[in-house]
Amino acid sequence: MNFKKPSFWDLPKPNLISYLLIPFTVPIILKNFLSVFFKKKKMPNIKTICVGNIYLGGTGKTPLTIKLYEILKKLDNRVATVKKYYSDQKDEQLLLKKKTTLIISNSRKNAVQEGLNQKYKFLIFDDGLQETKIDYDMKFVCFKLKNWIGNGQLIPAGPLREKISSLKKFDAVFLNGNFKNFEKIKDIILSINPHIRIFKTFYKIKNIQKFDLKFKYFIFSGIGNPSDFKDIMLENKFDVAKEIIFPDHYQYNLKDLKKIQEIAKKNKLKIVTTEKDYMKIPEEFKKEIEFINIDLIIQNENKLIEFLNK
């Protein structure tokens, strides 16, 4: 599904459009209510961790999934990541396959069985907090500090899959970004769930040395929160002269890429995109397009390792 987030979702309070859409949140409310009655099952002989969100898209769950995989791998564990197959999310599947040992399945329950067959100790699920069949051993939820819960409304009146009160059922929250509202949001989270662990994260560009910052850059992306991409470019002193934003999980066609090339050539700009977007670009265009390789940094990573060990 090609999806561009409505701008009113991230207003501090609901606006008129949001209020008009509140009646259409009833299916989400019913689904969340009925999910309490589903019998979720603990998976024996394997540990399951789910990294997901209640804010729709662009919260950094895939980078966190990769980071958790790296941490558990360093601790000498047999670990794999799991992604439920969706035809419109091949970009995330490709990225996880490149950086982790990945199990893709039409059913998360079937993925667990595959993990058991291959004798993995840990499975890390990229997305799936709303799964109705598996009772994960650990449930991690991701937010962007910049957006937090947006206007606080459920889809489609706002960006939330579940009400913020659902934080009661999660084990840890990961807040991504360098914004000053961390302590305020931390207090809100702890008022809902005093026992939840809170970790702050931010991104670092690993391949910064390959870019000449004297040039002007043309950036494009098709991700959940494209402003994050531009923010990290500006934070690292890139001169961003032009930007094009595509819907999340967008599949680029030849016309799109030729247009990007023409604009860059006309304005003498270097082209940069995200690694996830780069993986969807045909080889013939990759010579003129670079990508930033980001690393997720977790503050107090040792505390996270202690938490995982427990």
MOHU-V823208 format. One record per residue. N is the residue number from 1. RES is the residue in one small letter. SS is DSSP state (H for helix, E for strand, L for the rest). Layout:
{{N	RES	SS} {N	RES	SS}}
This chain:
{{1	m	L} {2	n	L} {3	f	E} {4	k	L} {5	k	L} {6	p	L} {7	s	H} {8	f	H} {9	w	H} {10	d	H} {11	l	L} {12	p	L} {13	k	L} {14	p	L} {15	n	L} {16	l	H} {17	i	H} {18	s	H} {19	y	H} {20	l	H} {21	l	H} {22	i	H} {23	p	H} {24	f	H} {25	t	H} {26	v	H} {27	p	H} {28	i	H} {29	i	H} {30	l	H} {31	k	H} {32	n	H} {33	f	H} {34	l	H} {35	s	H} {36	v	L} {37	f	L} {38	f	L} {39	k	L} {40	k	L} {41	k	E} {42	k	L} {43	m	L} {44	p	L} {45	n	L} {46	i	L} {47	k	E} {48	t	E} {49	i	E} {50	c	E} {51	v	E} {52	g	E} {53	n	L} {54	i	L} {55	y	E} {56	l	L} {57	g	L} {58	g	L} {59	t	L} {60	g	L} {61	k	H} {62	t	H} {63	p	H} {64	l	H} {65	t	H} {66	i	H} {67	k	H} {68	l	H} {69	y	H} {70	e	H} {71	i	H} {72	l	H} {73	k	H} {74	k	H} {75	l	L} {76	d	L} {77	n	L} {78	r	L} {79	v	E} {80	a	E} {81	t	E} {82	v	E} {83	k	E} {84	k	E} {85	y	L} {86	y	L} {87	s	L} {88	d	L} {89	q	L} {90	k	H} {91	d	H} {92	e	H} {93	q	H} {94	l	H} {95	l	H} {96	l	H} {97	k	H} {98	k	H} {99	k	H} {100	t	L} {101	t	L} {102	l	E} {103	i	E} {104	i	E} {105	s	E} {106	n	L} {107	s	L} {108	r	H} {109	k	H} {110	n	H} {111	a	H} {112	v	H} {113	q	H} {114	e	H} {115	g	H} {116	l	H} {117	n	H} {118	q	L} {119	k	L} {120	y	L} {121	k	L} {122	f	E} {123	l	E} {124	i	E} {125	f	E} {126	d	E} {127	d	L} {128	g	L} {129	l	L} {130	q	L} {131	e	L} {132	t	L} {133	k	L} {134	i	E} {135	d	L} {136	y	L} {137	d	L} {138	m	E} {139	k	E} {140	f	E} {141	v	E} {142	c	E} {143	f	E} {144	k	E} {145	l	L} {146	k	L} {147	n	L} {148	w	L} {149	i	L} {150	g	L} {151	n	L} {152	g	L} {153	q	L} {154	l	E} {155	i	L} {156	p	L} {157	a	L} {158	g	L} {159	p	L} {160	l	E} {161	r	L} {162	e	L} {163	k	L} {164	i	H} {165	s	H} {166	s	H} {167	l	H} {168	k	H} {169	k	H} {170	f	L} {171	d	L} {172	a	E} {173	v	E} {174	f	E} {175	l	E} {176	n	E} {177	g	L} {178	n	L} {179	f	L} {180	k	L} {181	n	L} {182	f	H} {183	e	H} {184	k	H} {185	i	H} {186	k	H} {187	d	H} {188	i	H} {189	i	H} {190	l	H} {191	s	H} {192	i	H} {193	n	L} {194	p	L} {195	h	L} {196	i	L} {197	r	E} {198	i	E} {199	f	E} {200	k	E} {201	t	E} {202	f	E} {203	y	E} {204	k	E} {205	i	E} {206	k	L} {207	n	L} {208	i	H} {209	q	H} {210	k	H} {211	f	L} {212	d	L} {213	l	L} {214	k	L} {215	f	L} {216	k	E} {217	y	E} {218	f	E} {219	i	E} {220	f	E} {221	s	E} {222	g	L} {223	i	L} {224	g	L} {225	n	L} {226	p	H} {227	s	H} {228	d	H} {229	f	H} {230	k	H} {231	d	H} {232	i	H} {233	m	H} {234	l	H} {235	e	H} {236	n	L} {237	k	L} {238	f	L} {239	d	E} {240	v	E} {241	a	E} {242	k	E} {243	e	E} {244	i	E} {245	i	E} {246	f	L} {247	p	L} {248	d	E} {249	h	L} {250	y	L} {251	q	L} {252	y	L} {253	n	L} {254	l	H} {255	k	H} {256	d	H} {257	l	H} {258	k	H} {259	k	H} {260	i	H} {261	q	H} {262	e	H} {263	i	H} {264	a	H} {265	k	H} {266	k	H} {267	n	H} {268	k	L} {269	l	L} {270	k	E} {271	i	E} {272	v	E} {273	t	E} {274	t	E} {275	e	H} {276	k	H} {277	d	H} {278	y	H} {279	m	L} {280	k	L} {281	i	L} {282	p	L} {283	e	H} {284	e	H} {285	f	H} {286	k	H} {287	k	L} {288	e	L} {289	i	E} {290	e	E} {291	f	E} {292	i	E} {293	n	L} {294	i	E} {295	d	E} {296	l	E} {297	i	E} {298	i	E} {299	q	L} {300	n	L} {301	e	H} {302	n	H} {303	k	H} {304	l	H} {305	i	H} {306	e	H} {307	f	H} {308	l	H} {309	n	H} {310	k	L}}
